[in-house]
Amino acid sequence: MAGRILSRLTYLRVALALSFLLSAVTFAAPATDNEHKVKLRDITQIQGVRGNQLVGYGLVIGLNRTGDTQQTFFTVQTLANTLQRLGVQIAPGTVVVKNVAAVFVTANLPAFSRPGMDIDVTIASVGDAKSLDGGVLLLTALHAANGAVYAEAQGPITIGGYTEGIPGNSKAVNHPTVGRISAGAIVEREAAVDLTTFRTVSFLLRNPDFTASYDAAQIINKEFGRPIATSVDSRRIDVNVAQSGEPSVPTLISRIQNLSITSQTPAKVIVNERTGTIVMGGDVKLSPVSVIHGSLIIEVATTQLVSQPAPFSNGQTETITQTKLSITDPPAKSIQMKAGANVEELIKGLHAIGATAHDIIAILQAIKSAGGLQAYLEVI
């Protein structure tokens, strides 16, 4: 009897332990999935809801003799025209513009901008000014692509660089001819989008992907309990506003943007030949491949020797050139990668045999041409 009770207790302990392990696995699984979840607001944008680029031409004044020179004729003409509008008549040929610089002013007008809002502006020199440090931008109209004025900019400029010294012996840090004015422009014209006219809200993926587009549509339909979303292509998901049941378009967009889907990074390798930068994304794999890397080094050294004549002779001093040629041909080094190896392992192996960043880029291109790189290779 005691043996039966003991066996039952042992069975009960084992069952409780298994139940604890299963519950631990059940609760641990969502944490792993959440690490790969992203919200739709982070990977999509709304079609028709966007900013607008603005540009204007103006003058920066108050410079400490670092403005445009007399050779910049449009600066002189612009200053003369500005003074004429203010009631001052001058001859352009008599103006000295060392404290004035002609500039272009650019800004981004955000979506749903209203009159009276402040936006940041960037100022860049057009002529041959040395620095915009300490300058003040005069009132400048900012135009959109349709030619209409949407904002007016003015104010003191902040730059992130400087230049010091005299001609022939000076030092410049960053770009002293480009500056910025925080909240330096005031919006004058409304650029809002009327969301009440939307019958369909289209979500556009920032990175086109058929799988992500399909998954987003399925998650939206699951959230609302009916098929209101359709995956149109690899970038666009259409949502029917009337079938959603939401009272307004902003409410519908907010609800959808807070949904999460599983992020699937494509297998892609980006290389920059100018800087030697290599960036890998996703699960990049290699087929069985063998890489042989070798280098031939040829050095030519030239030495100048002066030959002196013997004493009390009629000889002349001569210069003799000696050339020394050396050739170094080290044995080629090789590495072998097995099936399923990733690019990180390949790069570590290439570094081990002394390959430089530019060598690695050339080798990756050769492996891709041979069909050994199971990823998209983009050279920028």
DASUL-V858180 format. One line per field, one symbol per residue. ss: DSSP state (A for helix, B for strand, O for the rest). phi: phi as a letter, one per 40 degrees, with the letter a starting at -180 (. if undefined). A space follows every 10 residues. Layout:
# DASUL-V858180
ss=???
phi=???
This chain:
# DASUL-V858180
ss=OAAAAAAAAA AAAAAAAAAA AAAAAAAAAA AAAAOOBBBA AAABBBOOOO OBBBBBBBBB BOOOOOOOOO OOAAAAAAAA AAAAAOOOOO OAAAOOOOOO BBBBBBBBBO OOOOOOOBBB BBBBBOOOOO OOOOOBBBBB BBBOOOOOBB BBBBBBOBBO OBBBBBOOBB BBBOOOOBBB BBBBBBBOOO OOOOAAAOOB BBBBBOOOOA AAAAAAAAAA AAAAOOOOBB BOOOOBBBBB AAAAOOOOAA AAAAAAAOOB BBOOOOOBBB BBOOOOBBBB BOOOBBOOBB BBBOOBBBBB BBBBBBBOOO OOOOOOOBBB BBBBBBBBBO OOBBBBBOOO OBAAAAAAAA AAOOOOAAAA AAAAAAAAAO OOBBOBBBBO
phi=.ccccccccc cccccccccc cccccccccc cccccbcbcc ccbbbccgba cbcbaababb bgccfbcccc cccccccccc ccccccgbcb cdcccbbcbb bcbbbbabcc cgcbdhcbbc bbbbcbcbcc abcgcbccdb cbbcccgccb abbaiccbbb aabbhbdgab bbbfbccbba bcfcbbcbbc bcbccccccb bbcbccbcac cccccccccc ccccgacbbb ccacbbbcbc ccccgccacd cccccccccb bccbcccabb bbccbgcbbb bgccbbcdab bbbaabbbbb bbbcbbcccc cfbccbcbbb bbbbbbbbbc ccbbbbbccg cbcccccccc cccgcccccc cccccccccc gcbcacbbbb
